[in-house]
Amino acid sequence: MERHQPTGRSRLGFLLALTTMVLWSLLPLALKVTLVSMDPYTITWYRFLFSAVLLGAVLAYYRSLPSPGRFSALARRLLVVATVFLAANYILYLLGLHHTTPANAQVLIQLAPMLLALGAIWIFGERFTRMQWVGFGILIAGLVGFFEDQLRLLAAGVETYYRGSFLMLLAAGTWAIYGLAQKQLLAWLPSQVIMLYIYAGCTVLFSPASSPLQILRMSGVELGMLAFSALNTVAAYGTFAEALVHWEASRVGAVLALTPLMTIAATAGTHALWPDLAAAPAISGLGVCGACLVVAGSLLTSLGQRGRRSAPQP
């Protein structure tokens, strides 16, 4: 019996990581549909409001609601940084998605964990293995190939593509800063409490710019996509956190690296079944090769941590 326990935990970890990957790969498709009738600020406000209410209800049920005065001034400053930069990440991602395709968004956002890793090297003194540096180089080469392919295929809308891609790269950078702040916050607070503070803070930040009554003019499909996007925020991070409990972080990262390819496949499948809901992905053989290199680079960077003694968590 003892020999089967690790296998069971590994299977559960894989299923949780796979669920996270599927949720994140479908998210840009749902957001693209929602953007037809609702502006990015209101969409983001609804997502954060739903997340704050749901997570707050869960923590209240388990009597785990946080007490604001129990951590230091440094922790409060880090919480402000994490809140502002995650808010920036969400809105920049949506603004970028408004000007580009779901597939392009998911490929470019793969820079986020790479930037987080580089930030950890600079701030926390962590180190890349040789395999991880090779993976990083392959990822950059893949991004260049994919970017070149998209520019060639979308020659009629180059300015729009540049704008969307630039916003997506900014989204990746802001997510990395948020991740670095959250990592330090774990020294004072559990992750669920941190996320509750951040969700509530982001809801307040987006309230002045949001127009909640836009929801009244949305179609049934658009309302469904908004609900999915809001639920996705909580569910994806929940399954991701739980996957890390049951499986090695490097293996979880390897599964999540497949997200861009899943998004491309999901976009093509959605267009085949419902042509009015999603446009066909504009991508050639060069673009597919570039996306595969991005995935391969992410895989090497994740798996390159194996066999390396992990640094203690705060």
C-alpha positions as CSV (number, residue, x, y, z in Angstrom):
1,M,0.0,0.0,0.0
2,E,2.8,2.4,0.8
3,R,4.2,2.1,-2.7
4,H,0.9,3.3,-4.3
5,Q,0.5,6.4,-2.2
6,P,3.0,8.6,-4.2
7,T,1.4,7.4,-7.4
8,G,-2.0,8.5,-6.2
9,R,-0.7,11.9,-5.1
10,S,1.1,12.3,-8.4
11,R,-2.0,11.5,-10.4
12,L,-4.0,14.0,-8.4
13,G,-1.3,16.6,-8.8
14,F,-1.3,16.0,-12.5
15,L,-5.1,16.3,-12.8
16,L,-5.1,19.6,-10.8
17,A,-2.3,21.0,-12.9
18,L,-4.1,19.9,-16.1
19,T,-7.3,21.6,-14.8
20,T,-5.4,24.8,-14.2
21,M,-3.9,24.7,-17.7
22,V,-7.3,24.2,-19.3
23,L,-8.8,27.0,-17.3
24,W,-6.1,29.4,-18.2
25,S,-6.0,28.4,-21.9
26,L,-9.8,29.0,-22.2
27,L,-9.8,32.3,-20.3
28,P,-8.7,34.6,-23.2
29,L,-11.4,33.1,-25.4
30,A,-14.1,33.9,-22.8
31,L,-12.7,37.4,-22.2
32,K,-12.6,38.1,-26.0
33,V,-16.3,37.4,-26.2
34,T,-17.1,39.5,-23.1
35,L,-15.2,42.5,-24.5
36,V,-17.8,42.8,-27.2
37,S,-20.4,44.4,-24.8
38,M,-18.4,45.4,-21.7
39,D,-15.3,47.5,-21.3
40,P,-12.1,46.1,-19.8
41,Y,-12.4,48.1,-16.5
42,T,-15.9,46.8,-15.8
43,I,-15.0,43.2,-16.7
44,T,-12.0,43.4,-14.3
45,W,-14.1,45.0,-11.6
46,Y,-16.6,42.1,-11.8
47,R,-13.9,39.5,-11.7
48,F,-12.2,40.9,-8.6
49,L,-15.6,41.6,-6.8
50,F,-16.7,38.0,-7.4
51,S,-13.3,36.6,-6.3
52,A,-13.3,38.8,-3.1
53,V,-16.9,37.8,-2.1
54,L,-16.4,34.1,-2.8
55,L,-13.0,33.8,-1.1
56,G,-14.2,35.9,1.8
57,A,-17.2,33.6,2.2
58,V,-15.0,30.5,2.3
59,L,-12.6,32.0,4.8
60,A,-15.5,33.2,7.0
61,Y,-17.0,29.7,6.9
62,Y,-13.7,28.2,8.1
63,R,-13.2,31.1,10.6
64,S,-10.0,32.2,8.9
65,L,-10.8,35.8,8.1
66,P,-7.7,38.0,8.6
67,S,-7.1,40.6,11.2
68,P,-5.6,43.8,9.5
69,G,-3.4,44.8,12.5
70,R,-1.4,41.6,12.8
71,F,1.5,42.4,10.4
72,S,4.2,44.9,10.0
73,A,4.4,48.2,8.1
74,L,6.7,46.5,5.6
75,A,4.1,43.8,5.0
76,R,1.4,46.5,4.4
77,R,3.7,48.2,1.9
78,L,4.3,44.9,0.1
79,L,0.5,44.3,0.1
80,V,0.0,47.7,-1.6
81,V,2.6,46.8,-4.2
82,A,1.1,43.4,-4.9
83,T,-2.4,44.8,-5.2
84,V,-1.5,47.7,-7.5
85,F,0.6,45.5,-9.8
86,L,-1.9,42.6,-10.0
87,A,-4.5,45.2,-10.9
88,A,-2.2,46.6,-13.6
89,N,-1.6,43.0,-14.8
90,Y,-5.3,42.3,-15.2
91,I,-6.2,45.5,-17.0
92,L,-3.1,45.5,-19.3
93,Y,-3.9,41.9,-20.2
94,L,-7.4,42.8,-21.2
95,L,-6.4,45.9,-23.1
96,G,-3.8,43.9,-24.9
97,L,-6.3,41.1,-25.7
98,H,-8.6,43.8,-27.1
99,H,-6.0,44.5,-29.8
100,T,-4.7,41.0,-30.5
101,T,-5.7,37.3,-30.6
102,P,-6.1,34.9,-27.7
103,A,-3.3,32.7,-29.1
104,N,-0.9,35.7,-29.3
105,A,-1.8,36.8,-25.8
106,Q,-1.0,33.4,-24.3
107,V,2.3,33.0,-26.1
108,L,3.5,36.5,-25.1
109,I,2.3,36.1,-21.5
110,Q,4.7,33.2,-21.1
111,L,7.3,35.8,-20.4
112,A,5.7,36.5,-17.0
113,P,7.1,33.5,-15.2
114,M,10.4,34.0,-16.9
115,L,10.6,37.6,-15.7
116,L,9.6,36.4,-12.2
117,A,12.4,33.9,-12.2
118,L,14.9,36.6,-13.3
119,G,13.6,38.9,-10.6
120,A,14.1,36.2,-8.0
121,I,17.7,35.8,-9.2
122,W,18.3,39.5,-8.8
123,I,16.4,40.1,-5.5
124,F,16.6,36.7,-3.6
125,G,19.9,35.5,-5.0
126,E,18.4,32.4,-6.6
127,R,20.2,30.7,-9.4
128,F,19.4,29.2,-12.8
129,T,20.9,25.9,-13.7
130,R,22.5,25.5,-17.2
131,M,19.4,23.8,-18.5
132,Q,17.2,26.7,-17.3
133,W,19.4,29.2,-19.2
134,V,19.2,27.1,-22.3
135,G,15.4,27.0,-21.9
136,F,15.2,30.7,-21.5
137,G,17.2,31.2,-24.7
138,I,14.9,28.8,-26.6
139,L,11.8,30.6,-25.2
140,I,13.2,34.0,-26.5
141,A,13.9,32.4,-29.9
142,G,10.4,31.0,-30.1
143,L,8.9,34.4,-29.2
144,V,10.9,36.0,-32.0
145,G,9.7,33.4,-34.5
146,F,6.1,33.6,-33.4
147,F,6.3,37.5,-33.5
148,E,7.7,37.4,-37.0
149,D,5.0,35.1,-38.2
150,Q,2.2,37.2,-36.8
151,L,3.6,40.4,-38.3
152,R,3.7,38.7,-41.7
153,L,0.2,37.4,-41.5
154,L,-1.4,40.5,-40.0
155,A,0.3,43.0,-42.3
156,A,-3.0,45.0,-42.6
157,G,-3.1,45.7,-38.8
158,V,0.5,46.0,-37.8
159,E,0.0,49.0,-35.6
160,T,-2.9,47.3,-33.7
161,Y,-0.8,44.2,-33.3
162,Y,2.2,46.1,-32.0
163,R,-0.1,47.9,-29.5
164,G,-1.6,44.7,-28.3
165,S,1.7,42.9,-28.0
166,F,3.3,45.8,-26.1
167,L,0.5,45.9,-23.6
168,M,0.8,42.1,-23.2
169,L,4.5,42.4,-22.5
170,L,3.7,45.1,-19.9
171,A,1.2,42.7,-18.4
172,A,3.9,40.1,-18.1
173,G,6.2,42.5,-16.3
174,T,3.6,43.7,-13.9
175,W,2.7,40.1,-13.0
176,A,6.3,39.4,-12.2
177,I,6.5,42.3,-9.8
178,Y,3.3,41.2,-8.2
179,G,4.7,37.7,-7.8
180,L,7.9,38.9,-6.2
181,A,5.9,41.0,-3.7
182,Q,3.6,38.1,-2.9
183,K,6.5,35.7,-2.3
184,Q,7.8,38.1,0.4
185,L,4.3,38.5,1.9
186,L,4.2,34.7,2.6
187,A,6.5,35.4,5.5
188,W,3.6,37.1,7.3
189,L,0.3,35.8,5.8
190,P,-1.0,32.6,4.2
191,S,-1.7,32.8,0.5
192,Q,-5.5,32.7,0.7
193,V,-5.5,35.7,3.1
194,I,-3.1,37.6,0.8
195,M,-5.4,37.0,-2.2
196,L,-8.4,38.2,-0.2
197,Y,-6.7,41.5,0.6
198,I,-5.6,41.8,-3.0
199,Y,-9.0,41.0,-4.5
200,A,-10.8,43.4,-2.2
201,G,-8.2,46.2,-2.9
202,C,-8.4,45.7,-6.6
203,T,-12.2,45.9,-6.5
204,V,-11.9,49.3,-4.8
205,L,-9.3,50.4,-7.3
206,F,-11.5,49.6,-10.3
207,S,-14.7,50.9,-8.8
208,P,-14.4,54.5,-10.1
209,A,-13.7,53.4,-13.7
210,S,-16.3,50.6,-13.9
211,S,-19.9,50.8,-15.2
212,P,-21.7,47.8,-13.6
213,L,-25.0,48.5,-15.5
214,Q,-23.3,47.4,-18.7
215,I,-24.2,43.9,-17.6
216,L,-27.9,44.6,-18.5
217,R,-27.2,44.9,-22.3
218,M,-25.2,41.7,-22.5
219,S,-26.5,38.6,-24.4
220,G,-26.9,35.2,-22.7
221,V,-23.6,34.0,-24.2
222,E,-21.7,37.1,-23.1
223,L,-23.1,36.8,-19.5
224,G,-22.0,33.2,-19.5
225,M,-18.5,34.1,-20.5
226,L,-18.4,36.9,-17.9
227,A,-19.5,34.4,-15.2
228,F,-16.9,31.9,-16.5
229,S,-14.1,34.5,-16.4
230,A,-15.0,35.5,-12.8
231,L,-15.2,31.9,-11.6
232,N,-11.9,31.2,-13.5
233,T,-10.1,33.7,-11.4
234,V,-10.7,31.8,-8.2
235,A,-10.8,28.2,-9.6
236,A,-7.6,28.4,-11.6
237,Y,-5.5,29.8,-8.7
238,G,-7.2,27.3,-6.3
239,T,-6.3,24.3,-8.4
240,F,-2.8,25.7,-9.1
241,A,-2.1,26.1,-5.3
242,E,-3.5,22.6,-4.6
243,A,-1.4,21.1,-7.4
244,L,1.7,22.4,-5.7
245,V,0.7,20.6,-2.5
246,H,0.4,17.2,-4.3
247,W,3.1,17.5,-7.0
248,E,6.6,18.9,-7.6
249,A,6.6,22.6,-8.7
250,S,8.7,21.8,-11.7
251,R,6.2,19.2,-12.9
252,V,3.3,21.6,-12.4
253,G,5.2,24.3,-14.4
254,A,5.8,21.8,-17.2
255,V,2.1,21.1,-17.5
256,L,1.3,24.8,-17.4
257,A,3.9,25.5,-20.1
258,L,1.5,23.8,-22.6
259,T,-1.1,26.6,-22.1
260,P,-0.3,28.5,-25.4
261,L,-0.7,25.3,-27.5
262,M,-4.0,24.5,-25.8
263,T,-5.3,28.0,-26.5
264,I,-4.4,27.7,-30.2
265,A,-6.2,24.4,-30.3
266,A,-9.2,25.7,-28.4
267,T,-9.5,28.7,-30.6
268,A,-9.4,26.6,-33.8
269,G,-12.0,24.2,-32.3
270,T,-14.3,27.0,-31.2
271,H,-14.1,28.6,-34.6
272,A,-15.0,25.3,-36.3
273,L,-18.0,24.7,-34.1
274,W,-19.2,28.4,-33.6
275,P,-17.6,30.6,-36.3
276,D,-19.3,33.7,-35.0
277,L,-17.9,33.2,-31.5
278,A,-14.2,33.1,-32.3
279,A,-12.1,34.0,-35.3
280,A,-9.8,31.3,-36.8
281,P,-6.3,31.6,-35.4
282,A,-4.0,33.4,-37.9
283,I,-0.9,31.3,-37.6
284,S,1.3,29.5,-40.2
285,G,3.9,26.8,-39.8
286,L,6.5,29.3,-38.7
287,G,4.2,30.5,-36.0
288,V,3.4,27.0,-34.8
289,C,7.1,26.2,-34.6
290,G,7.7,29.5,-32.6
291,A,4.9,28.6,-30.2
292,C,6.4,25.1,-29.8
293,L,9.8,26.6,-29.0
294,V,8.2,28.8,-26.4
295,V,6.6,25.8,-24.8
296,A,9.9,23.8,-25.0
297,G,11.8,26.7,-23.4
298,S,9.2,26.9,-20.6
299,L,9.5,23.1,-20.1
300,L,13.3,23.3,-19.8
301,T,13.1,26.2,-17.4
302,S,10.6,24.3,-15.2
303,L,12.3,20.9,-15.4
304,G,15.7,22.4,-15.0
305,Q,15.0,22.9,-11.3
306,R,14.7,19.1,-10.7
307,G,17.5,17.6,-8.8
308,R,18.3,21.1,-7.3
309,R,17.8,21.6,-3.7
310,S,14.9,24.0,-3.2
311,A,15.5,27.2,-1.2
312,P,13.5,27.3,2.0
313,Q,10.1,29.0,1.7
314,P,9.4,32.1,3.8
